[in-house]
Amino acid sequence: MSSAKTVTKNSIFLLISSIFQKVVSFLYFMYLARQLPADSVGKYAFSISFSFMFAVFMDFGTNSFLIRKIARNEEDSNKNVNNVFVLEIILGLIFILISSLFVNIIGYPEITKQLVYIGILTVFFDNLTTTFYATLRGKQELWFESIGYAAYQVIVFSLGIYLVTNNYPLLYLAFPPLLASSSNLIYSIIIAKKRSNFKFDLHFKKEELSHIMKQALPFALTGIFTKIYSSIDSFFLSIFSTDEHIAYYQASYKLVFALQFIPIAIGSAIFPAFARDFKENKDQLKATFSKSFKVLSFVAIPLSFLFTIFAKDMILLLYPRYLESIPVLQVFAFSFFFMFLNTPVGLILSSCDKQKINTRNSFIAMIINLVLNLILIPILDIKGAAIASLISFMMLFSLNFIEAKKTINFSASKIFRTILKIILSCFIMSFLVLFLKTRMHFIPSAIIGGFLYLLLIQVFGVYNIKQAISNLKLKL
């Protein structure tokens, strides 16, 4: 199967699964926000954010290293997976202890600490699961992973609603993700054994683990810096603000980042293709990058416009008690472009052996975010945290874009012309939407605006919609 066909099919598999996962996850959070006091939602959301901040330390970049390794050479995959598995167990146990000590040193309430303990264990299982799915990602077989994570969300959603409906204590809400994660781990092991002939062989050499850590270090540092700058806002809010404000902040954050499934799905599909094409076909690498950048621009820019215009309407519809979330959502709306488009430029660097540059850029973004959070949260509270996040996203994308251009020498001028046409289409769409918004419900006005947008990008030559649909049918 050609690289283009494989990327297309994998993108569709992951897109469908990711949409399902994000929708279910968002509906679950919305349900909690409507049913529980804001301070309880804040404690629960913080425990999840804090736990996932330690996930990258447990992973240490080994799964990204493993995907690239298998994509380039499948012969030693069994040995590599076993070594990574052993390494991640060791790292996991270390950081379970460190994170538990950390929440006790800070002095969080007992319920928050208990939620974090269970959350860290859940993250540990999630991390091991990703290792076994990496055996399939490296071979670009992503269907089984999609099923596993979809089932994960169903377990969390159904059990969580049952617990809330029957008035169980807040601590019990940490157990559905733990059960779902352990079930997903078992499933991933079974699939890895069937689809890639994986066999457990836990004999290892210290030299081999040391070699993997050295090779994975750039991935690890990039992941650590990225996770810190994307999660540190909740940590600082837990110090400078209140649990209620964490809930208001997370309500807007969840609404925007629920759509992160789009770049994640496309990124998961193109990363193995990038790694393979870097080794075998540089022209194909450049073509795949340009197409992915164009597709993500086509989606991200109108989302920024629509979320800015309809921020108040969406909050009133979804979280009627969370009016403080409106200005936060308006700030986050501008993150779509930088959040989406950082995926292909970052993956180009990782797949082309430029991990150190990716790491450096992530470190710069992390420092900027840390400093801005310390300055802005005490002054602007949750809006300050959103502004800090937006600026750090802008900086990371800009730095990665410059380095990606140096790496594969794509046509930046062609990309900028496309972006300008999309922005012009969005401005024209916005005038219509603002006019309709005063005369009808915001949802039909947004839908009408979306149809106008599709027409405009066709007129301006950004996309030939009919041709794109025909090409998609042919590839499938």
MIFIFI-969559 format. One line per field, with one value per residue (C-alpha): z, y, x; residue number from 1. Coordinates in steps of 0.1 Angstrom, whole numbers, m for minus. Example, Ala and Ser with C-alpha at 12.3 -4.5 7.8 and 13.67 -1.06 7.14 Angstrom:
% residues 2
pz: (78,71);
py: (m45,m11);
px: (123,137);
pos: (1,2);
//
This chain:
% residues 476
pz: (0,m9,18,9,11,44,59,46,61,93,96,91,117,143,134,139,172,184,177,197,225,227,225,252,274,269,276,308,320,311,331,361,358,358,386,411,430,412,439,435,397,403,426,402,371,390,400,364,351,378,372,334,340,354,324,303,330,331,293,289,252,247,229,202,199,196,169,148,154,143,113,100,109,122,127,163,173,199,217,216,230,258,267,266,287,315,314,317,347,365,356,365,400,406,395,413,445,435,426,458,479,459,467,504,505,489,514,493,510,518,491,465,475,473,438,427,441,420,390,390,390,361,341,348,332,303,297,295,272,247,245,232,208,195,180,157,151,138,113,107,119,141,140,171,191,181,194,227,235,225,249,276,273,274,306,323,310,320,355,362,356,377,406,404,400,431,451,457,473,450,455,437,405,402,399,365,347,367,356,320,319,333,308,279,290,289,255,240,251,235,203,202,206,178,153,157,172,203,231,266,272,303,302,296,297,315,285,262,286,288,250,247,273,254,221,236,256,230,228,266,271,244,260,295,284,264,292,317,297,288,324,347,345,366,391,395,397,426,444,435,429,441,432,418,394,383,373,353,336,328,313,286,282,277,251,230,235,229,192,196,183,148,149,171,147,117,136,147,111,95,120,109,72,79,95,66,39,55,49,16,m3,5,m21,m7,28,16,m2,28,51,28,25,63,70,45,59,95,84,66,99,126,113,110,144,159,144,154,189,194,181,200,232,254,236,240,277,285,266,281,315,325,360,346,333,344,317,288,286,290,261,239,246,240,207,192,202,174,147,167,185,153,130,155,150,115,120,153,138,109,133,153,123,106,135,147,182,199,181,190,226,226,213,238,266,255,253,287,303,287,300,335,337,323,346,376,364,350,373,404,383,359,375,350,321,328,327,293,279,291,274,241,240,247,219,195,204,201,167,154,164,151,118,111,119,98,68,72,75,44,25,19,1,30,5,m9,26,36,5,14,50,38,16,44,68,41,38,75,78,51,69,102,89,79,111,132,112,116,152,161,142,151,174,172,160,127,122,126,102,75,81,76,43,32,43,21,m8,m3,m1,m33,m50,m38,m50,m16,m20,m47,m24,m51,m62,m26,m20,m52,m43,m9,m24,m47,m19,2);
py: (0,35,59,83,56,44,79,85,53,57,93,82,54,77,106,86,71,104,122,96,97,135,138,113,128,163,152,135,166,187,163,166,204,204,178,186,217,237,231,193,196,217,191,163,182,193,157,146,175,170,132,136,161,132,109,122,114,78,76,94,96,59,54,80,64,30,41,56,25,0,22,21,m15,m41,m69,m61,m48,m76,m69,m31,m34,m56,m32,m2,m21,m29,7,22,0,12,49,45,32,60,88,73,78,112,126,112,129,161,165,159,185,211,203,197,186,149,143,160,138,107,116,122,88,69,92,85,48,52,72,44,18,42,46,9,5,30,9,m21,1,14,m20,m14,23,16,m7,18,m5,18,3,m18,12,32,5,3,39,42,14,32,63,42,26,59,76,48,41,78,86,57,69,105,95,73,101,83,104,123,99,71,91,83,45,44,57,32,3,15,19,m15,m31,m12,m24,m61,m56,m39,m68,m93,m74,m68,m106,m114,m87,m84,m117,m100,m122,m113,m116,m95,m103,m71,m56,m23,m11,m16,4,31,33,36,64,83,78,88,117,144,130,129,165,177,158,170,206,204,188,213,243,228,217,241,265,243,238,276,281,256,278,313,308,285,251,268,289,258,244,275,275,237,242,265,245,213,230,240,211,186,194,185,151,165,173,143,119,133,135,99,88,110,105,69,81,111,88,64,90,109,77,67,95,132,145,125,138,174,167,149,178,204,186,181,217,229,206,217,254,248,236,256,292,291,275,304,329,309,303,339,350,324,321,335,315,282,287,296,265,240,255,280,284,291,326,333,309,332,355,325,308,339,339,301,305,320,289,267,278,274,243,225,236,229,192,188,212,195,160,170,178,146,123,140,135,171,162,184,215,204,200,235,251,233,244,281,278,262,290,317,300,296,332,345,323,336,372,371,347,368,398,384,350,324,348,354,316,315,344,327,295,313,331,300,282,310,310,272,271,300,285,250,265,282,251,228,252,248,210,202,235,236,267,291,317,292,283,320,327,298,311,346,333,312,343,364,337,337,375,374,345,364,393,370,351,383,395,361,358,387,370,333,308,307,270,275,308,289,262,287,305,272,266,301,294,262,282,309,286,270,305,316,283,271,237,220,203,181,170,163,141,122,117,104,79,66,62,43);
px: (0,14,24,m4,m30,m18,m17,m52,m67,m48,m60,m96,m94,m78,m100,m132,m119,m105,m138,m156,m131,m131,m169,m175,m147,m162,m197,m185,m168,m198,m220,m197,m197,m235,m240,m212,m201,m175,m148,m153,m149,m118,m102,m110,m97,m65,m57,m60,m39,m13,m11,m6,21,42,33,61,87,74,75,108,103,107,75,83,117,101,76,104,126,99,89,125,133,109,135,144,110,104,137,131,96,107,136,113,87,113,126,91,83,114,107,70,77,102,79,49,69,81,47,32,59,54,17,24,51,29,2,m29,m62,m65,m91,m69,m39,m60,m73,m37,m25,m51,m45,m8,m14,m38,m12,14,m9,m17,20,26,m3,12,43,24,4,37,44,14,20,54,38,10,m17,m38,m73,m69,m55,m85,m109,m90,m91,m128,m136,m116,m139,m170,m159,m151,m183,m207,m192,m187,m223,m234,m213,m225,m261,m259,m242,m209,m181,m158,m129,m148,m146,m109,m116,m134,m102,m81,m103,m104,m67,m59,m84,m68,m34,m45,m61,m30,m8,m31,m33,5,11,m14,m5,32,42,54,67,77,114,123,160,178,213,219,239,209,186,212,214,176,175,203,185,151,164,156,120,118,130,106,77,86,89,57,37,50,40,6,m2,16,m13,m35,m7,m2,m40,m41,m16,m27,m64,m92,m107,m138,m116,m97,m131,m140,m106,m109,m144,m130,m98,m118,m141,m111,m88,m116,m109,m73,m82,m79,m41,m35,m52,m34,m1,m3,m8,19,47,56,52,75,101,100,100,129,149,135,117,125,101,72,81,78,45,29,40,25,m8,m11,m3,m29,m56,m49,m50,m82,m98,m80,m85,m123,m125,m106,m131,m162,m151,m143,m177,m198,m178,m206,m233,m214,m207,m243,m254,m230,m220,m248,m232,m197,m200,m164,m153,m163,m132,m110,m126,m122,m85,m82,m100,m68,m49,m64,m40,m8,m20,m30,m2,26,18,33,62,71,69,91,119,114,112,142,166,162,149,175,161,125,137,153,122,100,122,120,82,81,102,80,49,63,73,40,20,38,33,m3,m22,m18,m31,m56,m64,m77,m76,m39,m33,m51,m30,2,m8,m16,17,37,18,26,63,66,50,70,103,94,81,114,135,111,116,154,151,130,129,92,76,68,55,29,18,14,m7,m30,m33,m41,m69,m83,m82,m100,m127,m131,m135,m162,m179,m177,m197,m225,m224,m225,m255,m273,m265,m288,m317,m315,m299,m261,m259,m278,m260,m227,m237,m247,m214,m196,m213,m203,m167,m166,m179,m153,m123,m135,m138,m104,m88,m77,m95,m115,m140,m154,m120,m109,m139,m133,m96,m106,m130,m103,m78,m103);
pos: (1,2,3,4,5,6,7,8,9,10,11,12,13,14,15,16,17,18,19,20,21,22,23,24,25,26,27,28,29,30,31,32,33,34,35,36,37,38,39,40,41,42,43,44,45,46,47,48,49,50,51,52,53,54,55,56,57,58,59,60,61,62,63,64,65,66,67,68,69,70,71,72,73,74,75,76,77,78,79,80,81,82,83,84,85,86,87,88,89,90,91,92,93,94,95,96,97,98,99,100,101,102,103,104,105,106,107,108,109,110,111,112,113,114,115,116,117,118,119,120,121,122,123,124,125,126,127,128,129,130,131,132,133,134,135,136,137,138,139,140,141,142,143,144,145,146,147,148,149,150,151,152,153,154,155,156,157,158,159,160,161,162,163,164,165,166,167,168,169,170,171,172,173,174,175,176,177,178,179,180,181,182,183,184,185,186,187,188,189,190,191,192,193,194,195,196,197,198,199,200,201,202,203,204,205,206,207,208,209,210,211,212,213,214,215,216,217,218,219,220,221,222,223,224,225,226,227,228,229,230,231,232,233,234,235,236,237,238,239,240,241,242,243,244,245,246,247,248,249,250,251,252,253,254,255,256,257,258,259,260,261,262,263,264,265,266,267,268,269,270,271,272,273,274,275,276,277,278,279,280,281,282,283,284,285,286,287,288,289,290,291,292,293,294,295,296,297,298,299,300,301,302,303,304,305,306,307,308,309,310,311,312,313,314,315,316,317,318,319,320,321,322,323,324,325,326,327,328,329,330,331,332,333,334,335,336,337,338,339,340,341,342,343,344,345,346,347,348,349,350,351,352,353,354,355,356,357,358,359,360,361,362,363,364,365,366,367,368,369,370,371,372,373,374,375,376,377,378,379,380,381,382,383,384,385,386,387,388,389,390,391,392,393,394,395,396,397,398,399,400,401,402,403,404,405,406,407,408,409,410,411,412,413,414,415,416,417,418,419,420,421,422,423,424,425,426,427,428,429,430,431,432,433,434,435,436,437,438,439,440,441,442,443,444,445,446,447,448,449,450,451,452,453,454,455,456,457,458,459,460,461,462,463,464,465,466,467,468,469,470,471,472,473,474,475,476);
//
